[in-house]
Structures are given as C-alpha cells and as structure tokens.
Amino acid sequence: MEASQGIPPAVQTLKTSITQADGLLLVTPEYNNSIPGVFKNAIDWLSRPSADIAKVFGGRPVGVIGASPGGFGTILSQNAWLPVLRTLGTKTWFGGRLQVSRAGNVFNEAGELTDEAIRTQLRKYLAGFVGFIKEP
C-alpha cells in the first residue's frame, strides 16, 4: 500500500498530532500476553517512511499504561512495548506504572472509571508523567 498509494492520510494526521504534542501516552490492552496487533500496526505506520522516525518519536517522552480483564493487568503488554519504544528512540518514562487488572470491575458500561483507588493511581501516574515531560 505504501509503495502504490503512499502514506494514508489518517497516518499523516496522527503523525502531525504526535509531533505537536509534548509527550505521548500509550494506553494499551493486552492480547495474548503481548501488544495488540492493530496498535502495533499503527506505530509501524507512524514509523514510515523510516526517515520520519526521528521527527515523530526521537526523544519524545512516552508513557505506557493499560487495562485488562485478566488478573495481571497489562504487565506483559507494557513490557513488550519497551523494545519497540527503544528502537524508535523515545524517551520512555519508567517513574511509574499503571496496570489495571480486572478492568470489568473498575469501569462502568459507558467506559467510565468508577474505582476511586484506580482513579487515584491514575492521577498520581499522570502527575509524574507530566513532570517527566517538563524535565529539562
């Protein structure tokens, strides 16, 4: 597709949004103990052409959080993202982790977070990530 039609307009739009952002927060589920294929495909498209990798990802502050219906949260998915983010040259934040397990118990049917303990953890994570972004 890239060779015949070029980079899709939706990818170009997302690239522009990322390059204009101060940081990038990946919120990932976990599929089969790893990265969801569609999510990885989006990141792969964002790295095309390879000359754009530095502009889109190079030195960009990135955090990774996630939620899963399973008991271990998204620890395996988050760990699987690390070599990808390293390869892309991001400035990955390791100052905190948020891995929501048993997500069906902390969100309502509208997808709203209802668990106050998780809400507190999310606030703490986001405050730390924002501080990381603002570091010189």
C-alpha positions, 0 to 999 in steps of 0.5 A, a space after each residue: 500500500 505504501 509503495 502504490 498509494 503512499 502514506 494514508 492520510 489518517 497516518 499523516 494526521 496522527 503523525 502531525 498530532 504526535 509531533 505537536 504534542 509534548 509527550 505521548 501516552 500509550 494506553 494499551 490492552 493486552 492480547 495474548 500476553 503481548 501488544 495488540 496487533 492493530 496498535 502495533 500496526 499503527 506505530 509501524 505506520 507512524 514509523 514510515 517512511 523510516 526517515 520520519 522516525 526521528 521527527 515523530 518519536 526521537 526523544 519524545 517522552 512516552 508513557 505506557 499504561 493499560 487495562 485488562 480483564 485478566 488478573 495481571 493487568 497489562 504487565 506483559 503488554 507494557 513490557 513488550 512495548 519497551 523494545 519497540 519504544 527503544 528502537 524508535 528512540 523515545 524517551 520512555 518514562 519508567 517513574 511509574 506504572 499503571 496496570 489495571 487488572 480486572 478492568 470489568 470491575 473498575 469501569 462502568 458500561 459507558 467506559 467510565 472509571 468508577 474505582 476511586 483507588 484506580 482513579 487515584 493511581 491514575 492521577 498520581 501516574 499522570 502527575 509524574 508523567 507530566 513532570 517527566 515531560 517538563 524535565 529539562 
